[in-house]
């Protein structure tokens, strides 16, 4: 397993479970890691009816968060 570190040698919280569910898709973080495709396949098995959309999260993870951390969820019918 490869750890993702920043330039200050700090461990970054790069996690594939930091995905976002939207309508009929799953936005899936990617980290330029060999395990990216394996993680995508697992999430596709979990959500077979949804499109899995890979998103490069390498820059975002430098802020110690990923896709889910950077979103605001609104319950259905709130707007």
Chimera marker file (.cmm) of the C-alpha trace (Angstrom):
<marker_set name="trace">
<marker id="1" x="0.000" y="0.000" z="0.000" r="1" g="1" b="0" radius="0.5"/>
<marker id="2" x="1.205" y="3.445" z="-0.922" r="1" g="1" b="0" radius="0.5"/>
<marker id="3" x="0.718" y="6.379" z="1.429" r="1" g="1" b="0" radius="0.5"/>
<marker id="4" x="-0.001" y="9.766" z="-0.100" r="1" g="1" b="0" radius="0.5"/>
<marker id="5" x="2.111" y="12.506" z="1.454" r="1" g="1" b="0" radius="0.5"/>
<marker id="6" x="2.391" y="16.243" z="0.858" r="1" g="1" b="0" radius="0.5"/>
<marker id="7" x="5.592" y="18.240" z="0.350" r="1" g="1" b="0" radius="0.5"/>
<marker id="8" x="5.950" y="18.680" z="4.147" r="1" g="1" b="0" radius="0.5"/>
<marker id="9" x="5.940" y="14.875" z="4.484" r="1" g="1" b="0" radius="0.5"/>
<marker id="10" x="2.497" y="14.887" z="6.136" r="1" g="1" b="0" radius="0.5"/>
<marker id="11" x="0.150" y="11.980" z="5.538" r="1" g="1" b="0" radius="0.5"/>
<marker id="12" x="-2.862" y="13.058" z="3.478" r="1" g="1" b="0" radius="0.5"/>
<marker id="13" x="-6.329" y="11.548" z="4.077" r="1" g="1" b="0" radius="0.5"/>
<marker id="14" x="-6.713" y="10.115" z="0.574" r="1" g="1" b="0" radius="0.5"/>
<marker id="15" x="-9.678" y="7.785" z="0.869" r="1" g="1" b="0" radius="0.5"/>
<marker id="16" x="-11.870" y="6.242" z="-1.790" r="1" g="1" b="0" radius="0.5"/>
<marker id="17" x="-14.874" y="6.351" z="0.570" r="1" g="1" b="0" radius="0.5"/>
<marker id="18" x="-14.803" y="10.143" z="0.231" r="1" g="1" b="0" radius="0.5"/>
<marker id="19" x="-17.073" y="9.843" z="-2.816" r="1" g="1" b="0" radius="0.5"/>
<marker id="20" x="-20.239" y="11.848" z="-3.505" r="1" g="1" b="0" radius="0.5"/>
<marker id="21" x="-23.628" y="10.433" z="-4.522" r="1" g="1" b="0" radius="0.5"/>
<marker id="22" x="-25.473" y="12.673" z="-6.969" r="1" g="1" b="0" radius="0.5"/>
<marker id="23" x="-28.702" y="11.855" z="-8.788" r="1" g="1" b="0" radius="0.5"/>
<marker id="24" x="-27.762" y="8.845" z="-10.972" r="1" g="1" b="0" radius="0.5"/>
<marker id="25" x="-24.002" y="8.999" z="-10.495" r="1" g="1" b="0" radius="0.5"/>
<marker id="26" x="-21.172" y="8.594" z="-8.022" r="1" g="1" b="0" radius="0.5"/>
<marker id="27" x="-18.319" y="11.119" z="-8.105" r="1" g="1" b="0" radius="0.5"/>
<marker id="28" x="-15.303" y="9.019" z="-7.212" r="1" g="1" b="0" radius="0.5"/>
<marker id="29" x="-11.979" y="10.518" z="-6.069" r="1" g="1" b="0" radius="0.5"/>
<marker id="30" x="-8.841" y="9.385" z="-7.876" r="1" g="1" b="0" radius="0.5"/>
<marker id="31" x="-5.283" y="9.865" z="-6.641" r="1" g="1" b="0" radius="0.5"/>
<marker id="32" x="-3.069" y="8.846" z="-9.595" r="1" g="1" b="0" radius="0.5"/>
<marker id="33" x="-2.544" y="5.575" z="-7.767" r="1" g="1" b="0" radius="0.5"/>
<marker id="34" x="-2.519" y="2.033" z="-9.201" r="1" g="1" b="0" radius="0.5"/>
<marker id="35" x="-5.431" y="1.184" z="-6.856" r="1" g="1" b="0" radius="0.5"/>
<marker id="36" x="-7.724" y="3.789" z="-8.461" r="1" g="1" b="0" radius="0.5"/>
<marker id="37" x="-9.162" y="1.340" z="-10.995" r="1" g="1" b="0" radius="0.5"/>
<marker id="38" x="-9.669" y="-1.354" z="-8.356" r="1" g="1" b="0" radius="0.5"/>
<marker id="39" x="-11.561" y="1.110" z="-6.135" r="1" g="1" b="0" radius="0.5"/>
<marker id="40" x="-13.719" y="2.178" z="-9.100" r="1" g="1" b="0" radius="0.5"/>
<marker id="41" x="-14.651" y="-1.436" z="-9.789" r="1" g="1" b="0" radius="0.5"/>
<marker id="42" x="-15.667" y="-2.021" z="-6.167" r="1" g="1" b="0" radius="0.5"/>
<marker id="43" x="-17.824" y="1.107" z="-6.047" r="1" g="1" b="0" radius="0.5"/>
<marker id="44" x="-19.445" y="0.110" z="-9.367" r="1" g="1" b="0" radius="0.5"/>
<marker id="45" x="-20.438" y="-3.203" z="-7.760" r="1" g="1" b="0" radius="0.5"/>
<marker id="46" x="-21.994" y="-1.292" z="-4.855" r="1" g="1" b="0" radius="0.5"/>
<marker id="47" x="-23.936" y="1.055" z="-7.145" r="1" g="1" b="0" radius="0.5"/>
<marker id="48" x="-24.655" y="-0.925" z="-10.343" r="1" g="1" b="0" radius="0.5"/>
<marker id="49" x="-27.410" y="1.447" z="-11.510" r="1" g="1" b="0" radius="0.5"/>
<marker id="50" x="-25.258" y="4.585" z="-11.220" r="1" g="1" b="0" radius="0.5"/>
<marker id="51" x="-22.587" y="5.997" z="-13.494" r="1" g="1" b="0" radius="0.5"/>
<marker id="52" x="-19.219" y="6.102" z="-11.720" r="1" g="1" b="0" radius="0.5"/>
<marker id="53" x="-17.452" y="9.375" z="-12.591" r="1" g="1" b="0" radius="0.5"/>
<marker id="54" x="-13.733" y="9.466" z="-11.707" r="1" g="1" b="0" radius="0.5"/>
<marker id="55" x="-12.529" y="12.865" z="-10.469" r="1" g="1" b="0" radius="0.5"/>
<marker id="56" x="-8.858" y="13.714" z="-10.008" r="1" g="1" b="0" radius="0.5"/>
<marker id="57" x="-8.623" y="14.706" z="-6.321" r="1" g="1" b="0" radius="0.5"/>
<marker id="58" x="-4.840" y="15.127" z="-6.116" r="1" g="1" b="0" radius="0.5"/>
<marker id="59" x="-4.955" y="18.910" z="-5.690" r="1" g="1" b="0" radius="0.5"/>
<marker id="60" x="-7.971" y="18.853" z="-3.391" r="1" g="1" b="0" radius="0.5"/>
<marker id="61" x="-6.397" y="16.295" z="-1.051" r="1" g="1" b="0" radius="0.5"/>
<marker id="62" x="-3.545" y="18.748" z="-0.427" r="1" g="1" b="0" radius="0.5"/>
<marker id="63" x="-6.106" y="20.694" z="1.653" r="1" g="1" b="0" radius="0.5"/>
<marker id="64" x="-6.633" y="17.580" z="3.848" r="1" g="1" b="0" radius="0.5"/>
<marker id="65" x="-10.016" y="16.731" z="2.371" r="1" g="1" b="0" radius="0.5"/>
<marker id="66" x="-11.470" y="15.198" z="-0.749" r="1" g="1" b="0" radius="0.5"/>
<marker id="67" x="-14.690" y="15.298" z="-2.781" r="1" g="1" b="0" radius="0.5"/>
<marker id="68" x="-17.229" y="14.647" z="-0.037" r="1" g="1" b="0" radius="0.5"/>
<marker id="69" x="-15.475" y="17.113" z="2.283" r="1" g="1" b="0" radius="0.5"/>
<marker id="70" x="-15.821" y="19.846" z="-0.328" r="1" g="1" b="0" radius="0.5"/>
<marker id="71" x="-19.562" y="19.442" z="-0.959" r="1" g="1" b="0" radius="0.5"/>
<marker id="72" x="-22.752" y="20.704" z="0.630" r="1" g="1" b="0" radius="0.5"/>
<marker id="73" x="-25.628" y="18.257" z="0.598" r="1" g="1" b="0" radius="0.5"/>
<marker id="74" x="-29.211" y="19.437" z="0.406" r="1" g="1" b="0" radius="0.5"/>
<marker id="75" x="-32.092" y="17.079" z="1.167" r="1" g="1" b="0" radius="0.5"/>
<marker id="76" x="-34.524" y="16.458" z="-1.654" r="1" g="1" b="0" radius="0.5"/>
<marker id="77" x="-37.210" y="19.143" z="-2.159" r="1" g="1" b="0" radius="0.5"/>
<marker id="78" x="-35.466" y="21.792" z="-0.053" r="1" g="1" b="0" radius="0.5"/>
<marker id="79" x="-35.104" y="24.425" z="-2.765" r="1" g="1" b="0" radius="0.5"/>
<link id1="1" id2="2" r="1" g="1" b="0" radius="0.2"/>
<link id1="2" id2="3" r="1" g="1" b="0" radius="0.2"/>
<link id1="3" id2="4" r="1" g="1" b="0" radius="0.2"/>
<link id1="4" id2="5" r="1" g="1" b="0" radius="0.2"/>
<link id1="5" id2="6" r="1" g="1" b="0" radius="0.2"/>
<link id1="6" id2="7" r="1" g="1" b="0" radius="0.2"/>
<link id1="7" id2="8" r="1" g="1" b="0" radius="0.2"/>
<link id1="8" id2="9" r="1" g="1" b="0" radius="0.2"/>
<link id1="9" id2="10" r="1" g="1" b="0" radius="0.2"/>
<link id1="10" id2="11" r="1" g="1" b="0" radius="0.2"/>
<link id1="11" id2="12" r="1" g="1" b="0" radius="0.2"/>
<link id1="12" id2="13" r="1" g="1" b="0" radius="0.2"/>
<link id1="13" id2="14" r="1" g="1" b="0" radius="0.2"/>
<link id1="14" id2="15" r="1" g="1" b="0" radius="0.2"/>
<link id1="15" id2="16" r="1" g="1" b="0" radius="0.2"/>
<link id1="16" id2="17" r="1" g="1" b="0" radius="0.2"/>
<link id1="17" id2="18" r="1" g="1" b="0" radius="0.2"/>
<link id1="18" id2="19" r="1" g="1" b="0" radius="0.2"/>
<link id1="19" id2="20" r="1" g="1" b="0" radius="0.2"/>
<link id1="20" id2="21" r="1" g="1" b="0" radius="0.2"/>
<link id1="21" id2="22" r="1" g="1" b="0" radius="0.2"/>
<link id1="22" id2="23" r="1" g="1" b="0" radius="0.2"/>
<link id1="23" id2="24" r="1" g="1" b="0" radius="0.2"/>
<link id1="24" id2="25" r="1" g="1" b="0" radius="0.2"/>
<link id1="25" id2="26" r="1" g="1" b="0" radius="0.2"/>
<link id1="26" id2="27" r="1" g="1" b="0" radius="0.2"/>
<link id1="27" id2="28" r="1" g="1" b="0" radius="0.2"/>
<link id1="28" id2="29" r="1" g="1" b="0" radius="0.2"/>
<link id1="29" id2="30" r="1" g="1" b="0" radius="0.2"/>
<link id1="30" id2="31" r="1" g="1" b="0" radius="0.2"/>
<link id1="31" id2="32" r="1" g="1" b="0" radius="0.2"/>
<link id1="32" id2="33" r="1" g="1" b="0" radius="0.2"/>
<link id1="33" id2="34" r="1" g="1" b="0" radius="0.2"/>
<link id1="34" id2="35" r="1" g="1" b="0" radius="0.2"/>
<link id1="35" id2="36" r="1" g="1" b="0" radius="0.2"/>
<link id1="36" id2="37" r="1" g="1" b="0" radius="0.2"/>
<link id1="37" id2="38" r="1" g="1" b="0" radius="0.2"/>
<link id1="38" id2="39" r="1" g="1" b="0" radius="0.2"/>
<link id1="39" id2="40" r="1" g="1" b="0" radius="0.2"/>
<link id1="40" id2="41" r="1" g="1" b="0" radius="0.2"/>
<link id1="41" id2="42" r="1" g="1" b="0" radius="0.2"/>
<link id1="42" id2="43" r="1" g="1" b="0" radius="0.2"/>
<link id1="43" id2="44" r="1" g="1" b="0" radius="0.2"/>
<link id1="44" id2="45" r="1" g="1" b="0" radius="0.2"/>
<link id1="45" id2="46" r="1" g="1" b="0" radius="0.2"/>
<link id1="46" id2="47" r="1" g="1" b="0" radius="0.2"/>
<link id1="47" id2="48" r="1" g="1" b="0" radius="0.2"/>
<link id1="48" id2="49" r="1" g="1" b="0" radius="0.2"/>
<link id1="49" id2="50" r="1" g="1" b="0" radius="0.2"/>
<link id1="50" id2="51" r="1" g="1" b="0" radius="0.2"/>
<link id1="51" id2="52" r="1" g="1" b="0" radius="0.2"/>
<link id1="52" id2="53" r="1" g="1" b="0" radius="0.2"/>
<link id1="53" id2="54" r="1" g="1" b="0" radius="0.2"/>
<link id1="54" id2="55" r="1" g="1" b="0" radius="0.2"/>
<link id1="55" id2="56" r="1" g="1" b="0" radius="0.2"/>
<link id1="56" id2="57" r="1" g="1" b="0" radius="0.2"/>
<link id1="57" id2="58" r="1" g="1" b="0" radius="0.2"/>
<link id1="58" id2="59" r="1" g="1" b="0" radius="0.2"/>
<link id1="59" id2="60" r="1" g="1" b="0" radius="0.2"/>
<link id1="60" id2="61" r="1" g="1" b="0" radius="0.2"/>
<link id1="61" id2="62" r="1" g="1" b="0" radius="0.2"/>
<link id1="62" id2="63" r="1" g="1" b="0" radius="0.2"/>
<link id1="63" id2="64" r="1" g="1" b="0" radius="0.2"/>
<link id1="64" id2="65" r="1" g="1" b="0" radius="0.2"/>
<link id1="65" id2="66" r="1" g="1" b="0" radius="0.2"/>
<link id1="66" id2="67" r="1" g="1" b="0" radius="0.2"/>
<link id1="67" id2="68" r="1" g="1" b="0" radius="0.2"/>
<link id1="68" id2="69" r="1" g="1" b="0" radius="0.2"/>
<link id1="69" id2="70" r="1" g="1" b="0" radius="0.2"/>
<link id1="70" id2="71" r="1" g="1" b="0" radius="0.2"/>
<link id1="71" id2="72" r="1" g="1" b="0" radius="0.2"/>
<link id1="72" id2="73" r="1" g="1" b="0" radius="0.2"/>
<link id1="73" id2="74" r="1" g="1" b="0" radius="0.2"/>
<link id1="74" id2="75" r="1" g="1" b="0" radius="0.2"/>
<link id1="75" id2="76" r="1" g="1" b="0" radius="0.2"/>
<link id1="76" id2="77" r="1" g="1" b="0" radius="0.2"/>
<link id1="77" id2="78" r="1" g="1" b="0" radius="0.2"/>
<link id1="78" id2="79" r="1" g="1" b="0" radius="0.2"/>
</marker_set>
